[in-house]
């Protein structure tokens, strides 16, 4: 709150389009939050929109991060070397904590092109070597907040008193927000959280200044050190978006390939451990 007792209002500080790039015959990717801008996106490392079929990916390792896969269309079969496995369909989310190390793969059914978003969340230094875990969040089990003309699926964190059961090592909010044409909604943020919105469908106005965003655009919200909120209104058509927010870790980052640690020496150790079968 500011001195007048009113909630601090966030606005759209930057916005850009996620432009699809063909990676192979079976994989197209659009960077939403591109890697390398750690301080700007903290605690988020990257966010990708992917369209892919069988053969796009092979088994691969991770250490020091969490990966969050949100299926838009199609399906994937997931498995890892810790015995976790499961199937994700449209609206399902997988929240995988790589921690000290995991080898996994995500495979669409034969003949299916799967459309999903994958977010990488940095782990605090104290938790980078945590035991791997896998949270499969089925759509029908994700709690829902309902307002007039608005449905909010609370994947992680909280919205209007509706809380997700998702386990986090550091506070992260992830919401799927669906608005009818002309409907409006206000989301509050805890103090000192970075926040981003990606529009999946439709057009809307965001913040007190009414910044307009549309399908395929990322909106980076103004940074605030105190509790704050953003006003969102769909224009004439329904709008669907994902909102993410997290408290910056403000820790050193060393990253190479699928490993994100705090020092170059830890990256070297990660490769040695992976190659010697110590994951």
DAPE-V38799 format. One record per pair of residues at least 24 apart in sequence whose C-alpha atoms are under 8 Angstrom apart, sorted by the first residue. I is the first residue (numbers start at 0). J is the second residue. If there is no record, write none. Layout:
i:I j:J
i:I j:J
//
This chain:
i:0 j:225
i:0 j:226
i:0 j:227
i:6 j:226
i:6 j:227
i:6 j:228
i:7 j:223
i:7 j:225
i:7 j:226
i:7 j:227
i:7 j:228
i:8 j:206
i:8 j:207
i:8 j:227
i:8 j:228
i:8 j:229
i:9 j:206
i:9 j:207
i:9 j:220
i:9 j:221
i:9 j:222
i:9 j:223
i:9 j:227
i:9 j:228
i:9 j:229
i:9 j:230
i:10 j:205
i:10 j:206
i:10 j:207
i:10 j:208
i:10 j:210
i:10 j:220
i:10 j:221
i:10 j:229
i:11 j:205
i:11 j:206
i:11 j:210
i:11 j:218
i:11 j:219
i:11 j:220
i:11 j:221
i:12 j:218
i:12 j:219
i:12 j:220
i:12 j:221
i:13 j:218
i:13 j:219
i:13 j:220
i:14 j:212
i:14 j:216
i:14 j:217
i:14 j:218
i:14 j:219
i:15 j:216
i:15 j:217
i:15 j:218
i:16 j:215
i:16 j:216
i:16 j:217
i:17 j:215
i:17 j:216
i:17 j:217
i:23 j:55
i:25 j:50
i:25 j:51
i:25 j:52
i:25 j:53
i:25 j:54
i:25 j:55
i:26 j:50
i:26 j:51
i:26 j:52
i:26 j:55
i:27 j:51
i:31 j:197
i:31 j:217
i:37 j:252
i:38 j:249
i:40 j:193
i:41 j:121
i:41 j:193
i:41 j:245
i:41 j:246
i:41 j:247
i:41 j:248
i:41 j:249
i:42 j:120
i:42 j:121
i:42 j:122
i:42 j:193
i:42 j:245
i:42 j:246
i:42 j:247
i:42 j:248
i:43 j:118
i:43 j:119
i:43 j:120
i:43 j:121
i:43 j:245
i:44 j:118
i:44 j:119
i:44 j:120
i:44 j:121
i:45 j:118
i:45 j:119
i:45 j:120
i:46 j:116
i:46 j:117
i:46 j:118
i:46 j:119
i:47 j:116
i:47 j:117
i:47 j:118
i:48 j:114
i:48 j:115
i:48 j:116
i:48 j:117
i:49 j:113
i:49 j:114
i:49 j:115
i:49 j:116
i:49 j:117
i:50 j:112
i:50 j:113
i:50 j:114
i:50 j:115
i:51 j:107
i:51 j:112
i:51 j:113
i:51 j:114
i:52 j:106
i:52 j:107
i:52 j:108
i:52 j:109
i:52 j:110
i:52 j:111
i:52 j:112
i:52 j:113
i:53 j:106
i:53 j:107
i:53 j:108
i:53 j:109
i:53 j:110
i:53 j:111
i:53 j:112
i:54 j:106
i:56 j:104
i:56 j:105
i:56 j:106
i:57 j:104
i:58 j:102
i:58 j:103
i:58 j:104
i:59 j:102
i:59 j:103
i:59 j:104
i:59 j:257
i:60 j:100
i:60 j:101
i:60 j:102
i:60 j:103
i:60 j:257
i:60 j:258
i:60 j:273
i:61 j:97
i:61 j:98
i:61 j:100
i:61 j:101
i:61 j:102
i:61 j:257
i:61 j:258
i:62 j:97
i:62 j:98
i:62 j:99
i:62 j:100
i:62 j:101
i:62 j:127
i:62 j:128
i:62 j:257
i:62 j:258
i:62 j:259
i:62 j:260
i:62 j:269
i:63 j:97
i:63 j:98
i:63 j:99
i:63 j:100
i:63 j:121
i:63 j:122
i:63 j:126
i:63 j:127
i:63 j:128
i:63 j:258
i:63 j:259
i:63 j:260
i:64 j:96
i:64 j:97
i:64 j:98
i:64 j:119
i:64 j:120
i:64 j:121
i:64 j:122
i:64 j:127
i:64 j:258
i:64 j:259
i:65 j:94
i:65 j:95
i:65 j:96
i:65 j:97
i:65 j:98
i:65 j:119
i:65 j:120
i:65 j:121
i:65 j:122
i:66 j:93
i:66 j:94
i:66 j:95
i:66 j:96
i:66 j:97
i:66 j:117
i:66 j:118
i:66 j:119
i:66 j:120
i:67 j:92
i:67 j:93
i:67 j:94
i:67 j:95
i:67 j:117
i:67 j:118
i:67 j:119
i:67 j:120
i:68 j:92
i:68 j:93
i:68 j:94
i:68 j:115
i:68 j:116
i:68 j:117
i:68 j:118
i:69 j:93
i:69 j:115
i:69 j:116
i:69 j:117
i:70 j:113
i:70 j:114
i:70 j:115
i:70 j:116
i:71 j:113
i:71 j:114
i:71 j:115
i:71 j:116
i:72 j:113
i:72 j:114
i:72 j:115
i:73 j:107
i:73 j:111
i:73 j:112
i:73 j:113
i:73 j:114
i:74 j:107
i:74 j:108
i:74 j:111
i:74 j:113
i:75 j:105
i:75 j:106
i:75 j:107
i:75 j:108
i:75 j:113
i:76 j:105
i:76 j:106
i:76 j:107
i:76 j:108
i:77 j:103
i:77 j:104
i:77 j:105
i:77 j:106
i:78 j:103
i:78 j:104
i:78 j:105
i:79 j:103
i:79 j:104
i:81 j:131
i:83 j:133
i:85 j:135
i:87 j:135
i:87 j:137
i:89 j:138
i:90 j:137
i:90 j:138
i:91 j:135
i:91 j:136
i:91 j:137
i:91 j:138
i:92 j:135
i:92 j:136
i:92 j:137
i:92 j:138
i:92 j:154
i:93 j:133
i:93 j:134
i:93 j:135
i:93 j:136
i:94 j:133
i:94 j:134
i:94 j:135
i:94 j:136
i:95 j:131
i:95 j:132
i:95 j:133
i:95 j:134
i:96 j:130
i:96 j:131
i:96 j:132
i:96 j:133
i:97 j:129
i:97 j:130
i:97 j:131
i:97 j:132
i:98 j:122
i:98 j:126
i:98 j:127
i:98 j:128
i:98 j:129
i:98 j:130
i:98 j:131
i:99 j:127
i:99 j:128
i:99 j:129
i:99 j:130
i:99 j:131
i:99 j:278
i:100 j:128
i:100 j:130
i:100 j:131
i:100 j:273
i:100 j:278
i:101 j:131
i:101 j:278
i:102 j:278
i:121 j:259
i:122 j:168
i:122 j:169
i:123 j:168
i:123 j:169
i:123 j:248
i:123 j:250
i:124 j:250
i:124 j:260
i:124 j:261
i:126 j:168
i:127 j:260
i:134 j:165
i:146 j:184
i:147 j:182
i:148 j:178
i:148 j:179
i:148 j:182
i:148 j:183
i:149 j:176
i:149 j:177
i:149 j:178
i:149 j:179
i:149 j:182
i:149 j:183
i:149 j:184
i:150 j:176
i:150 j:177
i:150 j:178
i:151 j:175
i:151 j:176
i:151 j:177
i:152 j:176
i:158 j:186
i:158 j:187
i:159 j:186
i:159 j:187
i:169 j:245
i:169 j:246
i:170 j:245
i:170 j:246
i:171 j:243
i:171 j:244
i:171 j:245
i:171 j:246
i:172 j:242
i:172 j:243
i:172 j:244
i:172 j:245
i:173 j:241
i:173 j:242
i:173 j:243
i:173 j:244
i:174 j:241
i:174 j:242
i:174 j:243
i:175 j:239
i:175 j:240
i:175 j:241
i:175 j:242
i:176 j:239
i:176 j:240
i:176 j:241
i:176 j:242
i:177 j:237
i:177 j:238
i:177 j:239
i:177 j:240
i:178 j:232
i:178 j:233
i:178 j:237
i:178 j:238
i:178 j:239
i:179 j:233
i:179 j:236
i:179 j:237
i:179 j:238
i:180 j:233
i:180 j:234
i:180 j:235
i:180 j:236
i:180 j:237
i:180 j:238
i:181 j:232
i:181 j:233
i:181 j:234
i:181 j:235
i:181 j:236
i:181 j:237
i:182 j:232
i:182 j:233
i:182 j:234
i:183 j:230
i:183 j:231
i:183 j:232
i:183 j:233
i:184 j:230
i:184 j:231
i:184 j:232
i:185 j:228
i:185 j:229
i:185 j:230
i:185 j:231
i:186 j:228
i:186 j:229
i:186 j:230
i:187 j:226
i:187 j:227
i:187 j:228
i:187 j:229
i:188 j:226
i:188 j:227
i:188 j:228
i:188 j:244
i:189 j:225
i:189 j:226
i:189 j:227
i:190 j:223
i:190 j:224
i:190 j:225
i:190 j:226
i:190 j:227
i:191 j:222
i:191 j:223
i:191 j:224
i:191 j:225
i:191 j:226
i:191 j:246
i:191 j:247
i:192 j:222
i:192 j:223
i:192 j:224
i:192 j:244
i:192 j:245
i:192 j:246
i:192 j:247
i:193 j:220
i:193 j:221
i:193 j:222
i:193 j:223
i:193 j:244
i:193 j:245
i:193 j:246
i:193 j:247
i:194 j:219
i:194 j:220
i:194 j:221
i:194 j:222
i:194 j:242
i:194 j:243
i:194 j:244
i:194 j:245
i:195 j:219
i:195 j:220
i:195 j:242
i:195 j:243
i:195 j:244
i:196 j:220
i:196 j:240
i:196 j:241
i:196 j:242
i:196 j:243
i:197 j:240
i:197 j:241
i:197 j:242
i:198 j:238
i:198 j:239
i:198 j:240
i:198 j:241
i:199 j:238
i:199 j:239
i:199 j:240
i:199 j:241
i:200 j:237
i:200 j:238
i:200 j:239
i:200 j:240
i:201 j:233
i:201 j:234
i:201 j:236
i:201 j:237
i:201 j:238
i:201 j:239
i:202 j:233
i:202 j:234
i:202 j:235
i:202 j:236
i:202 j:237
i:202 j:238
i:203 j:231
i:203 j:232
i:203 j:233
i:203 j:234
i:203 j:238
i:204 j:231
i:204 j:232
i:204 j:233
i:204 j:234
i:205 j:229
i:205 j:230
i:205 j:231
i:205 j:232
i:206 j:230
i:206 j:231
//
